[in-house]
Amino acid sequence: MQPDSHSHAEAVTNVVVGAFVSWVLTLIIFGVSAKFAAAVTLVFAIASYARSYLIRRMFNWLNSNPLASMATTVTATFKSLMEKIRSGLIWIKDQFVSLCSTLSRFF
């Protein structure tokens, strides 16, 4: 499990790099003043930090919480089941297309 301080460091690093890129792109693409670009970038940087940090902590919690592990297993099982259903539906569609193709030769 990642310590809380590492989660903050990762989120801050991600936001600082992203904020710089965002600021430059805002200046180039929208042609606004540097001050306006900085204000817009600051708003999105704060939102980005919160999002990044909370997602990181959620994944750490999921990895350390037995109940969450069970939920992850249930989710994986559900995804597997849905993929099998999807494959079955694709097979049925292929059979139907083949049947229609065969029947079209007679009509």
C-alpha positions in Angstrom: 0.0 0.0 0.0 1.2 3.4 -0.9 1.7 5.8 2.1 -0.5 8.9 2.2 2.5 11.2 1.7 3.4 9.3 -1.5 -0.1 9.8 -2.8 0.2 13.5 -2.2 3.6 13.7 -3.9 2.3 11.7 -6.9 -0.8 13.9 -7.2 1.2 17.1 -6.9 3.8 16.0 -9.5 1.0 15.0 -11.9 -0.8 18.4 -11.4 2.3 20.5 -11.7 3.4 18.9 -15.0 -0.2 19.0 -16.3 -0.7 22.6 -15.2 2.3 23.7 -17.1 1.2 21.9 -20.3 -2.3 23.3 -19.9 -1.0 26.8 -19.4 1.1 26.7 -22.6 -1.7 25.1 -24.6 -4.2 27.6 -23.4 -1.9 30.5 -24.5 -1.3 28.9 -27.9 -4.8 27.6 -28.8 -7.0 30.3 -27.4 -4.6 33.2 -27.7 -5.6 34.7 -24.3 -3.4 36.7 -21.9 -0.9 34.9 -19.8 -2.8 36.0 -16.7 -6.1 34.7 -17.9 -4.5 31.4 -19.0 -2.9 31.1 -15.5 -6.3 31.7 -13.8 -8.0 29.0 -15.9 -5.1 26.6 -15.4 -5.2 27.1 -11.6 -8.9 26.2 -11.4 -8.4 23.0 -13.4 -5.1 22.2 -11.6 -6.9 22.2 -8.2 -9.7 20.0 -9.6 -7.0 17.7 -11.1 -5.2 17.4 -7.8 -8.3 16.4 -5.9 -9.3 13.9 -8.6 -5.9 12.3 -8.8 -5.4 12.1 -5.0 -8.9 10.7 -4.4 -8.6 8.1 -7.1 -5.1 7.0 -5.8 -6.5 6.7 -2.2 -9.5 4.7 -3.5 -7.3 2.2 -5.2 -5.1 1.9 -2.1 -8.3 1.3 0.0 -9.5 -1.3 -2.5 -6.2 -3.2 -2.4 -6.2 -3.3 1.4 -9.8 -3.8 2.3 -11.0 -7.5 2.2 -14.6 -6.4 1.6 -13.5 -4.3 -1.3 -11.4 -7.2 -2.7 -14.6 -9.3 -2.6 -16.4 -6.5 -4.5 -13.5 -6.5 -7.1 -13.9 -10.2 -7.5 -17.6 -9.9 -8.0 -17.0 -7.1 -10.5 -14.5 -9.3 -12.4 -16.9 -12.2 -12.4 -19.7 -10.0 -13.7 -17.4 -8.6 -16.5 -16.5 -12.2 -17.5 -20.1 -13.2 -17.6 -21.0 -10.1 -19.7 -18.2 -11.0 -22.1 -19.5 -14.5 -22.5 -23.0 -13.2 -23.2 -21.6 -10.7 -25.7 -19.7 -13.5 -27.4 -22.9 -15.6 -27.5 -24.8 -12.7 -29.1 -22.1 -12.2 -31.7 -22.3 -15.9 -32.6 -26.1 -15.7 -32.9 -25.8 -12.6 -35.1 -23.2 -14.4 -37.3 -25.4 -17.4 -37.7 -28.4 -15.2 -38.6 -26.3 -13.3 -41.2 -25.1 -16.7 -42.6 -28.7 -17.9 -42.8 -29.9 -14.8 -44.5 -27.1 -15.0 -47.0 -28.0 -18.6 -47.7 -31.7 -17.8 -48.1 -31.0 -14.8 -50.3 -29.6 -17.2 -53.0 -33.1 -18.7 -53.3 -35.1 -15.5 -53.5 
